[in-house]
């Protein structure tokens, strides 16, 4: 682990200034991802800026029925907040599907949003990785790529985003609050994370000196018809091979509103709003669900070891849509697939 300086700003403006003064510095919140990356010599920050004293832990009601989640609110605090479980149960379910209770107690909302890929090659400094060292190559292309992307990949990177929480936030049309040297701004979650393209080292659209301060949730009508279905190699403490977040409004057996986001299949949570809109008014039945899956997976391409993900994702989408339509969300405590 390389030497680094440590500071603990008391105000947001001080944290922004510290980040600007240390271009190779990194923010420290829960540390559940950053500390691992430092141990593996993947992240080598010259400065650690501890933001745990900033007033960013609140979970607040908004006048329109939505909610604001502070960037330092722990994953556990969000998952078990009674307002979240009653009005945004999809988010709670997705968080509880991830990590372990100990990690959820430490991990923060902002940190979850900003976590790096778990690609084997990214974590191994002895191998080429364009995300870790731009221009060095992608070892996963033509290598061991069972867990890698089948959508939105490029010839520079086929890594996937590891978050469960962010998949639910994508389906919920969340907005990211950001503050930096030029003031505050809001970014739709759909625009916050990036596809790899020619610059896979850039995970998101944050500008230098910017800090995530919170997440905004809009009111919805998905309290009864939702699910977060996560398929993985083991039932706990494993990243998704494929995950599906669904929010659905149903009336008289027909789809009124539909949101679907996929995890484990792309460099960012994957959502296709054109496909969602196409099925507004359609019958909420298996035939429709297969057509939705066809739309969402249009253009999906395997890399050899991960070819199975396409058929697995198709089945998962159909299953998740059926769970949501029937008001039978996946039980994250039992974990058995319904």
C-alpha positions in Angstrom: 0.0 0.0 0.0 1.4 3.4 -1.0 1.9 6.2 1.5 -0.9 8.8 1.6 -2.0 11.9 3.5 -5.2 11.9 5.6 -7.7 14.7 6.2 -11.1 14.9 7.7 -13.0 18.0 6.5 -15.9 19.3 8.5 -17.8 21.0 5.7 -18.7 20.1 2.2 -16.9 23.2 0.8 -13.7 22.0 2.6 -14.1 18.5 1.2 -14.5 19.9 -2.3 -11.4 22.1 -1.8 -9.4 19.1 -0.5 -10.4 17.0 -3.5 -9.4 19.8 -6.0 -6.1 20.3 -4.2 -5.4 16.5 -4.4 -6.2 15.3 -8.0 -4.9 11.9 -7.0 -6.9 11.9 -3.8 -9.9 9.8 -3.0 -12.9 10.2 -0.7 -13.3 7.8 2.2 -16.8 7.0 3.5 -17.6 3.4 4.4 -14.4 2.2 2.8 -15.9 -1.2 1.9 -14.6 -1.0 -1.7 -11.8 1.5 -1.6 -9.8 -0.2 1.2 -9.9 -3.5 -0.8 -8.7 -1.7 -3.9 -5.8 -0.2 -1.9 -4.8 -3.5 -0.5 -4.6 -5.0 -4.0 -2.6 -2.0 -5.2 -5.3 -1.2 -7.7 -6.1 2.2 -6.1 -3.1 4.3 -5.0 -4.5 7.5 -3.7 -2.0 10.1 -2.6 -4.6 11.5 -0.2 -7.5 10.1 1.7 -10.3 12.6 2.4 -12.5 11.3 5.1 -16.0 12.7 4.6 -17.7 10.9 7.5 -18.2 14.1 9.5 -20.2 15.8 6.7 -24.0 16.2 7.4 -25.1 13.8 4.6 -26.7 10.9 6.5 -30.3 12.0 6.6 -33.2 10.2 4.9 -35.9 12.8 4.3 -39.5 13.1 3.0 -40.1 15.4 0.1 -43.3 17.5 -0.3 -44.3 15.6 -3.5 -44.2 12.2 -1.7 -40.7 11.4 -2.9 -37.7 11.0 -0.7 -34.1 12.2 -0.4 -31.4 9.9 0.7 -28.1 11.4 2.0 -24.9 10.1 0.4 -23.6 8.9 3.8 -26.8 7.1 4.8 -25.7 3.4 5.3 -27.2 0.7 3.1 -28.8 -0.8 6.2 -30.4 2.5 7.3 -31.9 2.8 3.8 -33.0 -0.8 3.5 -34.8 -0.8 6.9 -36.3 2.7 6.8 -40.0 2.2 7.2 -40.8 4.9 4.6 -38.5 3.2 2.1 -40.0 -0.2 2.8 -43.6 1.1 2.4 -43.1 3.5 -0.6 -40.0 2.2 -2.3 -39.8 -1.5 -1.4 -38.0 -2.3 -4.6 -35.0 -0.3 -3.3 -35.0 -2.0 0.0 -35.3 -5.5 -1.6 -32.3 -4.8 -3.9 -30.1 -3.6 -1.1 -30.9 -6.6 1.0 -30.0 -8.9 -1.9 -26.4 -7.6 -1.8 -23.3 -8.1 0.3 -23.7 -9.1 4.0 -25.3 -7.5 7.0 -21.8 -6.3 8.2 -21.0 -4.7 4.9 -24.4 -3.1 4.6 -23.9 -1.5 8.0 -20.7 0.2 6.8 -21.4 0.8 3.1 -22.9 4.1 2.2 -25.4 5.2 -0.5 -22.8 7.3 -2.3 -20.1 4.7 -2.0 -22.5 2.0 -3.5 -23.2 4.4 -6.4 -19.4 4.9 -7.0 -18.1 1.3 -6.5 -15.7 -0.1 -9.1 -16.2 -3.3 -11.1 -15.3 -6.6 -9.6 -13.7 -7.9 -12.9 -10.9 -10.4 -12.0 -8.4 -8.6 -14.3 -9.2 -5.2 -12.9 -8.3 -6.5 -9.5 -5.0 -8.1 -10.7 -2.3 -5.4 -11.4 -0.2 -8.1 -13.2 -2.6 -8.3 -16.1 -3.5 -5.7 -18.8 -6.7 -3.8 -18.0 -7.9 -0.6 -19.9 -10.0 0.4 -16.9 -7.1 0.3 -14.5 -4.4 1.4 -17.1 -5.9 2.9 -20.2 -4.3 1.6 -23.4 -2.9 -1.6 -21.9 -5.6 -3.9 -23.3 -8.6 -5.9 -22.0 -7.6 -9.3 -20.7 -11.2 -10.4 -20.4 -11.7 -10.3 -24.1 -10.6 -13.7 -25.2 -9.9 -14.6 -21.5 -12.0 -15.8 -18.7 -15.2 -13.8 -19.1 -18.0 -15.8 -17.5 -19.2 -12.9 -15.4 -18.8 -10.2 -18.0 -21.0 -7.9 -20.1 -23.4 -9.0 -22.9 -24.9 -5.5 -23.4 -23.2 -2.2 -24.1 -19.7 -3.5 -24.1 -16.9 -2.2 -26.3 -13.6 -3.5 -27.7 -11.9 -1.8 -24.9 -13.8 -3.2 -21.9 -16.5 -5.8 -21.1 -16.6 -5.4 -17.3 -19.9 -5.1 -15.5 -21.2 -2.7 -12.8 -21.5 -4.7 -9.5 -24.2 -2.8 -7.6 -27.6 -4.2 -6.7 -28.8 -0.9 -5.3 -28.2 1.0 -8.5 -30.2 -1.4 -10.5 -33.3 -0.6 -8.4 -32.5 3.1 -8.5 -32.4 2.9 -12.3 -35.8 1.3 -12.4 -37.1 4.0 -10.0 -35.9 6.8 -12.2 -33.7 8.2 -9.4 -31.7 11.4 -9.6 -28.2 11.9 -8.2 -27.4 15.2 -6.4 -23.9 16.4 -6.9 -22.0 19.4 -5.6 -18.6 20.7 -6.8 -16.6 23.9 -7.4 -19.2 25.2 -9.8 -22.1 24.6 -7.4 -24.8 22.0 -7.1 -26.4 20.0 -9.9 -28.7 17.1 -10.5 -28.0 14.1 -12.8 -30.5 11.5 -13.8 -29.2 8.1 -12.7 -29.5 6.9 -16.3 -26.9 9.5 -17.2 -24.7 9.2 -14.2 -22.9 5.9 -15.1 -21.1 5.5 -18.4 -20.8 2.7 -20.9 -17.1 1.9 -21.6 -16.7 3.1 -25.2 -13.1 4.2 -25.7 -12.7 5.5 -22.1 -13.5 2.6 -19.8 -11.5 4.2 -17.0 -14.3 6.7 -16.6 -17.1 5.0 -14.6 -19.3 8.0 -14.3 -19.9 11.6 -15.3 -18.6 13.4 -12.2 -16.4 16.4 -12.9 -13.1 17.1 -11.0 -13.9 18.1 -7.4 -17.5 17.0 -7.5 -19.0 15.0 -4.6 -22.2 13.0 -4.6 -24.4 14.5 -1.8 -27.7 12.5 -2.2 -30.2 10.6 -4.2 -33.7 11.8 -5.0 -36.6 9.3 -5.4 -39.8 10.3 -7.3 -43.2 9.1 -6.1 -44.4 6.0 -7.9 -47.2 3.4 -7.8 -45.0 0.3 -7.5 -45.6 -0.5 -3.8 -47.4 -3.7 -4.6 -46.2 -4.8 -8.0 -42.4 -5.0 -7.9 -39.6 -7.4 -7.5 -35.8 -7.6 -7.4 -34.7 -11.0 -8.7 -31.0 -11.8 -8.4 -29.4 -14.9 -9.9 -25.9 -15.8 -8.7 -23.5 -18.7 -8.2 -24.4 -19.0 -4.5 -27.4 -17.7 -2.5 -25.5 -15.1 -0.4 -22.5 -12.8 -0.5 -22.1 -13.1 -4.3 -22.4 -10.6 -7.2 -25.2 -11.1 -9.7 -24.7 -13.0 -12.9 -28.0 -11.5 -13.9 -30.4 -9.4 -11.8 -33.7 -7.8 -12.7 -35.5 -4.9 -11.0 -39.1 -4.4 -12.0 -41.6 -1.8 -11.0 -45.1 -2.2 -12.5 -48.5 -0.6 -12.3 -51.3 -2.9 -13.3 -55.0 -2.3 -13.8 -57.5 -4.9 -14.9 -54.8 -7.3 -16.1 -53.1 -4.7 -18.2 -49.8 -2.8 -17.8 -50.2 0.9 -17.0 -46.6 1.7 -16.2 -43.5 -0.5 -16.5 -39.9 -0.1 -15.4 -37.3 -2.8 -15.9 -33.6 -2.5 -15.2 -30.9 -5.2 -15.5 -27.8 -5.8 -13.5 -24.8 -8.0 -14.0 -25.0 -7.6 -17.8 -23.5 -4.3 -18.6 -21.0 -1.6 -17.5 -23.9 0.3 -15.9 -27.5 -0.7 -14.8 -29.2 -1.5 -18.1 -32.6 0.0 -18.9 -34.4 0.5 -22.2 -37.2 3.1 -21.9 -38.4 2.6 -25.5 -39.1 -1.1 -24.8 -40.9 -0.2 -21.6 -43.1 2.4 -23.4 -43.9 -0.1 -26.1 -45.8 -2.3 -23.7 -47.9 0.3 -22.0 -51.5 -1.0 -22.2 -50.4 -4.6 -23.1 -51.8 -7.6 -21.2 -49.7 -8.5 -18.2 -49.2 -12.1 -19.3 -46.4 -14.5 -20.2 -46.6 -13.8 -23.9 -46.1 -10.1 -23.2 -43.2 -10.8 -20.8 -41.4 -12.8 -23.5 -41.7 -9.9 -25.9 -40.4 -7.5 -23.2 -37.4 -9.8 -22.7 -36.8 -9.8 -26.5 -36.7 -6.0 -26.5 -34.5 -5.6 -23.5 -31.9 -8.1 -24.9 -31.9 -6.9 -28.4 -28.2 -6.7 -29.4 -27.0 -8.8 -26.6 -23.7 -10.5 -27.5 -21.7 -13.1 -25.6 -17.9 -13.4 -25.3 -17.7 -17.1 -25.1 -17.7 -18.1 -21.5 -20.7 -15.8 -20.8 -22.9 -16.8 -23.7 -25.2 -18.4 -21.2 -26.0 -15.1 -19.7 -28.3 -14.2 -22.6 -30.7 -17.1 -22.1 -30.4 -16.8 -18.3 -31.3 -13.1 -18.6 -34.3 -13.9 -20.8 -35.7 -16.4 -18.3 -35.0 -14.0 -15.4 -36.8 -11.1 -17.1 -39.9 -13.3 -17.7 -39.8 -14.6 -14.1 -39.4 -11.2 -12.6 -42.2 -9.7 -14.7 -44.5 -12.5 -13.6 -43.5 -11.9 -9.9 -44.2 -8.2 -10.2 -47.5 -8.6 -12.0 -48.7 -11.1 -9.5 -47.7 -9.0 -6.5 -45.3 -11.7 -5.3 -41.9 -10.0 -5.0 -38.8 -12.1 -4.5 -38.2 -12.8 -0.8 -34.6 -11.7 0.0 -34.7 -13.4 3.4 -35.6 -16.8 2.1 -33.8 -16.3 -1.2 -35.5 -19.3 -2.9 -36.7 -18.3 -6.3 -40.5 -18.2 -6.5 
